[in-house]
Amino acid sequence: MKQMSKASLRAALAESTRTNILEVALAEFADKGLAGARIDEIADKTHSSKRMIYYYFGGKEELYRAVLEQAYRGIREREQALEFQTLDAEAALRAMIIHTFDYHVEHPAFVRLVMNENILHGAHISEVKEIRDRNQSVVSALQSILDKGVAEGVFRKGIDPVGLHFTISALCFYNVSNRYTLRAIFDIDLSVAEARDKRREQVIDAVLASVRA
């Protein structure tokens, strides 16, 4: 087996360190927000140093923006790997909804991060051009699914893919963002598999009913 060169080894180590910092920083920013998170704590939890974090990212706000970009990249990359175009329209839209629902459930830190950024009035996400560009993929995918559904005679014409994306995201996001208040008020724990699965089907039914011909 060919040994890695010193340069390749250094590059791999740097990428591993950078990835570890992003993972820890995501948890810190999600739990404490931009103002509450501390670079010292992130450095301690990654067994690195403030100097190293500043070397890789430039500063606290730059690290926060890198975390935002990484978080949105995760949901979009997993989405693209599902190859919705191989399915008929209803099955493709159902798969898209399941992906979105499950991703939010599996990544509650992503939900909290988005909530925190909205508290900041989107001050930082607008500075990350990659997020805007990357999120065009979900709009394009939904447009393709809608076009196929119209051609198959199962979806009505004139549905806005951006509006549909908003609807799907809202229905999936809410179950995680409001999990604790819903449990307190309605005694329904959406972290329990049975309740979560029932809610997923309700979301699928609602979205499909809204687009059917």
Secondary structure as UniProt FT lines:
FT   HELIX           6..36
FT   HELIX           39..45
FT   TURN            46..47
FT   HELIX           50..57
FT   HELIX           60..80
FT   TURN            81..82
FT   HELIX           84..86
FT   HELIX           89..106
FT   HELIX           108..119
FT   TURN            120..124
FT   HELIX           125..127
FT   HELIX           129..134
FT   HELIX           136..152
FT   HELIX           161..177
FT   HELIX           179..186
FT   TURN            190..191
FT   HELIX           193..211
//
